[in-house]
Amino acid sequence: MKVQDVLLKAMAKKITWWAAAEIIGVTDRTMRRWRERLEKDGYAGLADRRKGKPSAQRIPLATIEKVLGLYQETYYDLNIRHFHEKLRDQHAIQLSYTWVQKALQGAGLVAKRHKRGPHRRRRPRRPLPGMLLHIDGSKHRWLNDDRWYDLIVILDDATSEIYYAQLVREESTRTVMAGLREVIETKGLFCALYSDRGSHFFVTVKEGEKVDKHRLTQVGRAMKELGVQMIAAYSPQARGRSERSFGTWQGRLPQELRLAGIATIEGANAFLRERYIQEFNAQFSKPAAARGTAFRRTGRSDLNWIFTVQAERVVEKDNTVAIRDRSWQIDKTRFRNTLAGSTVTIHEHLDETISIRYGPHVVGRYSSSGEKLSSAPAKERRGKGGSMEAGENQKQVSPGSHTPLEISQKRRDSHFPTAPMTVSVLTKPKAKTKPKTKAAA
């Protein structure tokens, strides 16, 4: 409501004057004065009575002209603070520093300065390795020519130790996943990952605003499956440790590659992996504040499925799925005649092969060019069901066939003793004969 509406409701006694003061946001004393002015002059009595009157703090025009003239003619090369001191000490002009600053800037005699940035404090390091890892990429002419490459580096916040450093043609989802997977396989699972707000790390709905933590990227989905927290940095200063590290990399790595005679990206990556990362850590890493480690060895065997670019598709009636501009044929499966209408997940692996899964079943594997790949043939088994599918990523739990129960001869004899069996046979009774004497016998 407008102020006038609130006051009219109070005058009509629909609300109390105390409630009107609370709605408008003024004190009870102010509302009492307003009520008196309303009763005396009507609603026009509430107008600001200072309008049309000059301010009591107004600076005379002659003083303003004198200040601007002094700066233009005598003190043109002084800064504002120094000029303010001269006005006060040499010319007895008592004006505030802020007024002098705004007057000189308004007249165009002094350029306006940019607003000071926020005061920042250096964030202390994490006490244990593995608690927080930084990941970032830096585009530079690393090979001392006109080619630009991205250097992806993963370092520990506690020690500044480099766990991964590789040159790639462009920082992307796959190149970032490759680095994270290598660190997890060699060092173990870590607690948190600190990165910028790149599109392969986070989804930012509007530029400059916070990231949407409910909409996950492919990297975010992989980290969530592994239980790793992702932290977004909102300024380069927040990633100061990583930014300073890249300053060292740019000042040293191109020269080291030149001295080693390396001019290819493959040779540079081999040089980094085999030699330079160890030398870099030996010189620039620091000991952790506490003993121990936060890394945990992962017992998961499905990293090949976690670190993939995943997408869901609905199978067409002819058992095909469309990926980009290509259709992929799904063969008949053991557990179902057709998958038409079912939702399958397409996994694009880091080695550019493609797998199609329906739940836990792998129903197709293809190369990047679309050729069907066949896994090693499964061991043939007897019994109901026949042989397992060649492409399924499952371990056989039940025995391969139903073989007859065999009992050793010794155990069989102990349980079933071999005694002569008596068989009763029904025959026709014979005629009675005299018993033979002993002599006759």
C-alpha positions in Angstrom: 0.0 0.0 0.0 1.0 3.6 -0.4 1.5 5.9 2.6 -1.7 7.7 1.8 -3.7 4.5 1.8 -2.4 3.5 5.2 -3.2 6.9 6.7 -6.7 6.8 5.2 -7.3 3.4 6.8 -6.1 4.7 10.1 -8.3 7.8 9.8 -11.3 5.5 9.0 -10.4 3.4 12.1 -9.9 0.2 10.1 -6.4 -0.1 11.6 -4.9 1.6 14.6 -2.4 4.5 14.3 0.2 2.3 16.0 -0.3 -0.4 13.3 -0.1 2.3 10.6 3.3 3.4 12.0 4.5 -0.2 12.0 3.4 -0.7 8.4 5.0 2.5 7.1 8.1 2.0 9.2 8.2 5.1 11.3 8.2 5.6 15.1 5.1 6.3 17.2 6.3 9.9 17.8 6.5 10.6 14.1 3.1 9.1 13.5 1.6 11.4 16.2 3.1 14.5 14.5 1.7 13.2 11.1 -1.7 12.8 12.7 -1.7 16.4 14.0 -0.6 17.8 10.6 -3.3 15.7 8.9 -6.0 17.1 11.1 -4.7 20.6 10.6 -3.7 20.8 6.9 -5.0 17.6 5.4 -2.8 15.3 3.4 -0.9 18.2 1.9 0.5 18.9 5.3 2.7 15.8 5.1 4.8 17.3 2.3 8.5 17.8 3.1 8.8 21.4 4.5 12.5 21.6 3.4 11.6 21.7 -0.3 12.4 25.0 -1.9 14.8 26.2 0.9 18.6 26.3 0.4 20.6 23.9 2.5 22.3 25.4 5.6 25.5 23.5 4.7 25.7 25.0 1.2 29.2 26.3 0.2 29.2 29.8 -1.2 29.8 30.0 -5.0 32.8 32.3 -4.5 34.5 29.7 -2.4 33.9 27.0 -5.0 35.4 29.2 -7.8 38.4 30.0 -5.6 39.1 26.3 -4.9 38.8 25.2 -8.5 41.0 28.2 -9.6 43.7 27.4 -7.1 43.9 23.8 -8.3 44.0 24.8 -12.0 46.6 27.6 -11.7 48.8 26.6 -8.8 48.3 23.1 -7.5 47.5 21.2 -10.7 50.1 18.5 -10.1 49.1 17.7 -6.5 47.0 14.8 -5.5 43.7 15.4 -3.7 45.1 14.7 -0.2 48.0 17.0 -0.7 45.8 19.7 -2.2 43.3 19.4 0.7 46.2 20.1 3.1 47.3 23.2 1.2 43.7 24.6 1.3 43.6 24.1 5.0 47.1 25.3 5.9 47.9 28.0 3.3 44.5 29.4 2.4 42.5 28.8 5.6 39.7 27.1 3.6 38.1 24.5 5.9 36.4 22.0 3.7 36.1 18.3 4.1 38.3 16.0 2.0 35.2 14.3 0.5 33.8 17.6 -0.7 37.1 18.6 -2.3 37.4 15.2 -4.0 33.9 15.3 -5.4 34.3 18.9 -6.6 37.5 18.2 -8.5 36.1 15.0 -10.0 32.8 16.7 -10.9 34.7 19.5 -12.7 36.7 17.0 -14.6 40.0 18.1 -13.1 40.7 14.8 -11.5 39.9 11.3 -12.9 37.7 9.1 -10.9 39.4 6.1 -9.4 38.1 2.6 -9.6 36.4 1.2 -6.5 38.8 -0.5 -4.2 38.5 -4.3 -4.1 37.5 -6.2 -1.0 40.2 -6.8 1.6 41.3 -10.4 1.3 43.1 -12.7 3.7 45.3 -15.6 2.7 43.5 -18.8 3.4 45.5 -21.2 5.6 46.5 -24.5 4.0 44.7 -27.7 4.8 46.6 -29.7 7.4 46.6 -33.0 5.6 47.3 -34.1 2.0 44.2 -35.2 0.2 41.8 -32.9 2.0 41.7 -30.4 -0.9 43.0 -30.6 -4.4 43.2 -27.7 -6.9 42.7 -28.3 -10.6 43.1 -25.6 -13.3 44.3 -25.1 -16.8 46.6 -22.4 -18.2 46.8 -21.5 -21.9 50.3 -20.5 -23.0 52.9 -20.9 -25.7 54.5 -23.8 -23.9 56.6 -25.1 -26.9 58.2 -21.7 -27.7 56.3 -21.2 -31.0 53.0 -19.9 -32.2 51.0 -22.9 -30.9 48.8 -22.4 -27.9 48.2 -25.4 -25.5 46.5 -25.8 -22.2 48.5 -27.1 -19.2 46.2 -29.0 -16.8 47.7 -29.2 -13.3 46.3 -30.9 -10.2 48.1 -29.9 -7.0 47.5 -30.5 -3.3 46.5 -27.6 -1.1 48.4 -28.8 2.0 51.8 -29.3 0.3 51.6 -27.7 -3.2 52.7 -31.1 -4.5 51.9 -31.6 -8.2 50.1 -34.9 -8.7 49.3 -34.4 -12.4 50.5 -32.1 -15.2 49.9 -32.6 -18.9 49.7 -30.5 -22.0 46.4 -30.8 -24.0 45.1 -29.0 -27.0 42.1 -27.8 -25.1 40.8 -28.1 -21.6 37.6 -30.1 -21.8 35.5 -32.7 -19.9 37.6 -35.6 -21.2 41.0 -34.1 -20.5 39.9 -33.1 -17.0 38.4 -36.6 -16.3 41.7 -38.2 -17.5 43.7 -36.2 -15.0 41.3 -36.9 -12.1 41.2 -40.6 -12.8 45.0 -40.9 -12.9 45.2 -39.1 -9.5 42.6 -41.4 -8.0 44.3 -44.5 -9.4 47.8 -43.5 -8.2 47.1 -41.6 -4.9 43.6 -42.6 -3.9 40.3 -40.8 -3.3 40.4 -37.3 -1.9 37.9 -35.2 0.1 37.3 -32.0 -2.0 38.1 -30.5 -5.4 38.6 -26.8 -5.9 38.2 -25.3 -9.4 37.0 -22.4 -11.3 33.4 -22.1 -12.7 34.3 -23.6 -16.1 31.4 -25.2 -18.0 32.9 -28.6 -17.6 32.9 -28.2 -13.8 29.7 -26.3 -13.0 26.5 -25.0 -14.5 26.1 -21.2 -14.1 22.6 -20.2 -15.1 23.4 -16.4 -15.3 26.8 -14.9 -15.7 28.2 -13.5 -12.5 25.8 -15.4 -10.3 26.3 -18.5 -8.1 26.6 -22.0 -9.7 23.6 -24.3 -9.7 24.7 -27.2 -7.5 21.6 -29.2 -8.4 22.4 -29.4 -12.1 25.5 -31.5 -12.4 28.0 -31.6 -15.3 29.7 -34.9 -16.3 32.6 -34.1 -14.0 30.3 -33.2 -11.2 28.3 -36.4 -11.7 31.5 -38.5 -11.5 32.8 -36.7 -8.4 29.4 -37.2 -6.7 29.5 -40.9 -7.4 32.9 -41.1 -5.8 31.8 -38.9 -2.8 34.2 -36.0 -3.6 32.9 -32.5 -2.7 33.3 -29.9 -5.5 34.0 -26.2 -4.5 33.6 -23.4 -6.9 36.0 -20.3 -6.9 34.3 -17.0 -7.7 37.5 -15.0 -8.3 41.1 -15.6 -9.4 42.2 -14.4 -6.0 40.4 -17.2 -4.3 42.6 -19.6 -6.3 45.7 -17.7 -5.4 47.7 -20.9 -4.6 47.0 -22.3 -8.1 47.5 -19.0 -9.9 50.9 -18.5 -8.3 51.9 -22.0 -9.2 51.0 -21.3 -12.9 53.2 -18.2 -12.8 56.1 -20.5 -11.8 55.2 -23.0 -14.6 55.1 -20.3 -17.3 58.4 -18.9 -16.2 60.2 -22.2 -16.2 58.6 -25.0 -18.3 59.0 -23.4 -21.8 62.7 -22.8 -21.1 63.2 -26.4 -19.8 61.5 -27.8 -22.9 63.7 -25.6 -25.1 66.9 -26.8 -23.3 65.7 -30.4 -23.7 65.1 -29.9 -27.4 61.4 -30.9 -27.2 59.0 -29.4 -29.7 56.0 -31.8 -29.7 53.2 -32.2 -27.3 53.9 -35.9 -27.0 57.5 -35.4 -26.1 56.5 -32.6 -23.6 54.1 -34.9 -21.8 56.6 -37.6 -21.6 59.2 -35.1 -20.2 56.7 -33.9 -17.6 55.7 -37.4 -16.5 59.2 -39.0 -16.4 61.3 -36.1 -15.1 60.1 -32.6 -14.6 57.2 -33.1 -12.1 59.5 -34.8 -9.7 62.0 -32.0 -10.0 59.3 -29.4 -9.6 58.0 -31.0 -6.4 61.4 -31.4 -5.0 62.0 -27.7 -5.3 58.6 -26.1 -4.6 56.5 -28.5 -2.5 56.2 -27.9 1.3 55.7 -30.3 4.2 52.2 -30.7 5.5 51.2 -29.1 8.8 50.1 -32.4 10.3 51.2 -36.0 10.0 49.1 -38.5 8.1 47.1 -38.4 4.9 43.4 -38.0 3.9 43.8 -40.1 0.8 41.9 -43.4 0.8 42.6 -46.2 -1.6 39.6 -46.9 -3.7 38.4 -50.4 -4.0 36.0 -49.6 -6.9 36.6 -51.4 -10.1 34.1 -49.4 -12.1 36.2 -46.3 -12.7 36.1 -47.0 -16.4 32.3 -46.5 -16.2 32.3 -43.5 -13.8 34.8 -41.5 -15.9 32.7 -41.5 -19.1 30.5 -38.9 -20.9 27.0 -40.3 -20.3 23.7 -39.7 -22.1 20.3 -41.4 -22.0 18.5 -42.4 -25.2 15.2 -44.3 -25.9 15.7 -47.4 -28.2 13.7 -47.1 -31.4 11.4 -49.9 -32.7 14.2 -51.2 -34.9 16.5 -51.6 -31.9 18.7 -48.6 -32.8 19.7 -45.5 -30.8 20.8 -42.2 -32.3 24.1 -40.7 -31.1 24.8 -37.3 -32.8 24.3 -38.0 -36.5 24.7 -41.7 -36.4 22.4 -44.7 -35.6 23.8 -47.6 -33.6 22.3 -51.1 -33.9 21.7 -53.1 -30.8 21.9 -56.9 -31.3 19.5 -59.4 -29.7 20.2 -60.0 -26.0 20.0 -63.1 -24.0 17.6 -61.8 -21.4 15.2 -60.0 -23.7 14.1 -60.3 -27.3 13.9 -56.6 -28.0 14.8 -53.4 -26.2 12.5 -51.2 -28.2 11.1 -48.4 -26.1 13.6 -49.0 -23.3 15.9 -46.3 -22.0 19.6 -47.1 -22.3 22.7 -45.2 -21.2 25.4 -44.4 -23.7 28.9 -44.2 -22.3 31.6 -42.4 -24.3 34.9 -43.7 -22.7 38.1 -41.7 -22.5 39.7 -43.9 -25.2 36.9 -42.8 -27.5 35.1 -46.1 -27.5 31.4 -46.2 -26.9 29.4 -48.6 -24.8 25.6 -48.9 -24.5 24.2 -50.2 -21.2 20.7 -51.3 -20.2 20.9 -51.4 -16.4 23.9 -53.6 -15.5 24.0 -55.2 -19.0 26.3 -54.1 -21.8 24.2 -54.5 -24.9 26.7 -52.9 -27.4 30.4 -51.8 -27.7 31.6 -49.7 -30.6 34.7 -47.9 -31.8 34.8 -44.2 -32.4 34.2 -44.9 -36.1 31.1 -47.0 -35.4 32.6 -50.4 -35.8 31.2 -53.0 -33.5 33.7 -54.3 -30.9 33.5 -57.8 -29.5 34.9 -58.8 -26.1 36.7 -62.0 -25.4 34.3 -64.8 -25.9 32.7 -66.1 -22.7 33.5 -69.6 -21.6 30.9 -72.1 -22.9 28.8 -73.7 -20.3 26.3 -76.5 -20.3 22.9 -76.6 -18.8 19.9 -74.2 -19.0 20.6 -70.8 -20.5 23.6 -71.7 -22.7 26.6 -69.5 -22.9 26.7 -66.0 -21.4 26.7 -63.0 -23.6 30.1 -62.0 -24.9 29.7 -58.4 -24.0 28.3 -58.5 -20.5 30.4 -57.1 -17.7 29.4 -59.7 -15.1 31.2 -62.3 -13.1 29.7 -65.8 -13.1 28.4 -66.5 -9.6 26.5 -69.8 -10.0 28.4 -72.9 -11.1 28.8 -73.4 -14.9 26.7 -76.6 -15.2 24.7 -79.0 -13.1 27.1 -82.0 -12.7 26.0 -85.2 -11.0 26.8 -85.7 -7.4 29.8 -88.0 -7.1 30.5 -90.0 -3.9 33.8 -91.7 -3.3 33.9 -95.5 -3.1 35.2 -95.4 0.5 32.4 -93.1 1.7 29.8 -95.2 -0.2 31.0 -98.4 1.5 30.8 -96.8 4.9 27.3 -95.6 4.5 26.0 -98.6 2.5 27.8 -101.8 3.7 28.1 -104.6 1.1 26.1 -107.5 2.5 24.6 -110.4 0.5 21.1 -109.6 -0.5 18.3 -112.1 0.1 15.5 -112.3 -2.4 12.3 -114.2 -1.7 10.9 -115.9 -4.7 7.3 -117.3 -4.6 7.3 -120.8 -6.1 4.8 -123.7 -6.1 5.1 -125.9 -3.1 6.6 -129.4 -3.8 5.1 -132.7 -2.6 6.2 -134.1 0.7 9.0 -136.6 0.6 10.5 -138.8 3.2 13.6 -137.5 4.8 16.7 -139.1 3.8 18.6 -141.2 6.3 22.1 -140.4 7.3 23.3 -143.6 5.6 21.6 -142.6 2.4 23.0 -139.2 2.6 
